[in-house]
Amino acid sequence: MDYISTRGSAPALDFEGVTLTGLAADGGLYVPRDWPQFSADEIAAMAGLSYVELATKIMMPFVGDSLTEEELFDLCKRAYGRFAHEAVTPLKQFDQQHWLLELFHGPTLAFKDVALQLLGRLFETFLARRDQRLTIVGATSGDTGSAAIDAVAGRENIDIFMLHPKGRVSDVQRRQMTTVLAPNVHNIAIEGSFDDAQAMVKRMFGDTQLTGRFRIGAVNSINWARLMAQVVYYFAAALQLGAPARKVAFAVPTGNFGDVFAGYVAARMGLPIERLIVATNVNDILHRALSSGDYSTGTVTPTAAPSMDIQVSSNFERLLFDVGGRDGAALAEQMRGFEKSKAMQLTNAQREGAAAMFTSARADANEMVRAMAWAWDKCAEMIDPHTAIGLHAAREAGLDRDIPVVTLATAHPGKFRDAVERATGVRPSLPTRVGDLFEREERLVELPGEYDAVAAYVAEHATPSA
Ligand SMILES: *Cc1c(COP(=O)(O)O)cnc(C)c1O
């Protein structure tokens, strides 16, 4: 399988190449040249597979010649063996129509583990094969950081530099990153928002001072392999609810548009999806873009769902590329305009293409609290603030009653104990697998929100590639 850039001018790469590359050299994101297809019969035959078997089947066409099927199966087996639930992503029921897909049974309690546990192992395999080192730079609004650090801590060929916006992640989130003391792990708290951190990381990919000495890799969802791994649980959930004979809808708490884009990929591969419901909090650029075509950034408002406190959603570019006729040159120009003015209008083709599959809804703080309280009072399910925003959107979507709607549970409620306690009156416990998090020593550096300071820190502390 070949991968091409959304901005049309970077060289095409194979799966191994995109996994190690992150952002394309032309500033775009890599996407498969075409979407692998599964027929209804092929999908029907997937019923009853284990998660690892299903993952291998769904991902193999994307991996192409970069791994054998046995190698991919073995990596999946090790990645998903670290999950605390046999089903990996178990499906639970709220009521007649609404379902909950629990994606938080990995080591760091958020859905990011599903992709990153695999990605860490893909990095290790490909780097060993090439005898190379990788310097990972990433920005986190909370959950990517801990999941990525868990996935690569102590690995020989990798350094990881993780930027988080100082004071804007929860205590549990911060400690899950900063208490990992492996020498290849570097936590950096910067002054500013997640978007500021993400912009710095994107700039590093084009900074020849860094790229000349280090192979810079990405763990954010600009990395294609992450999205690929997330496609699997859309199939897993839909199969349990009767796919391909029955259509299913998904409500997805959305920030960087990675998770919900994986749902779009599942649909493009042949999974019958009725709707993808993009749920945002008050940081609602995606809701505005999908409902009125206006993609313009505002300032970020901190909320109880920090992993969604994002204004610029990197993966939206992948959707605009695919529904806008896959015209890299035109999209490059559109994105240059956006980067300059922080605003753009979607084209008619982009609007119509997106509307065919996506609807969106926005939840404010009260609506989020009400959704958490409903899940607890009516269904005995404790959900986290991000998931609550998804559930709110699911229940507002007004889909026919015979369409099952699956809300993606993106984080464990124990990760956001204060917010959950405020909404339900009950303080969720932390699963035992996080251990003595609050007793452990923390290590991090604080840097100003200035690109040069951060780039200099990386240059000083990373190990040059051979
Ligand atoms: C990362 C994250 C999101 C947003 O996912 P995207 O793929 O960035 O849209 C939502 N909820 C939680 C808990 C997260 O960690």
The ligand as an SDF file (V2000), in Angstrom:
LIG
                    3D

 15 15  0  0  0  0  0  0  0  0999 V2000
   -7.7350   12.4470   22.5830 C   0  0  0  0  0  0  0  0  0  0  0  0
   -9.0550   12.3640   23.2390 C   0  0  0  0  0  0  0  0  0  0  0  0
  -10.2340   12.7740   22.5980 C   0  0  0  0  0  0  0  0  0  0  0  0
  -10.2090   13.3740   21.2170 C   0  0  0  0  0  0  0  0  0  0  0  0
   -9.8510   12.4500   20.2280 O   0  0  0  0  0  0  0  0  0  0  0  0
   -9.3880   12.9450   18.7890 P   0  0  0  0  0  0  0  0  0  0  0  0
   -8.9280   11.7340   18.0830 O   0  0  0  0  0  0  0  0  0  0  0  0
   -8.2750   13.9340   19.0270 O   0  0  0  0  0  0  0  0  0  0  0  0
  -10.5620   13.6030   18.1540 O   0  0  0  0  0  0  0  0  0  0  0  0
  -11.4300   12.6020   23.2650 C   0  0  0  0  0  0  0  0  0  0  0  0
  -11.4890   12.0940   24.5130 N   0  0  0  0  0  0  0  0  0  0  0  0
  -10.3760   11.7120   25.1600 C   0  0  0  0  0  0  0  0  0  0  0  0
  -10.5080   11.1840   26.5490 C   0  0  0  0  0  0  0  0  0  0  0  0
   -9.1390   11.8250   24.5660 C   0  0  0  0  0  0  0  0  0  0  0  0
   -8.0370   11.4370   25.2170 O   0  0  0  0  0  0  0  0  0  0  0  0
  1  2  1  0
  2  3  1  0
  2 14  2  0
  3  4  1  0
  3 10  2  0
  4  5  1  0
  5  6  1  0
  6  7  2  0
  6  8  1  0
  6  9  1  0
 10 11  1  0
 11 12  2  0
 12 13  1  0
 12 14  1  0
 14 15  1  0
M  END
$$$$
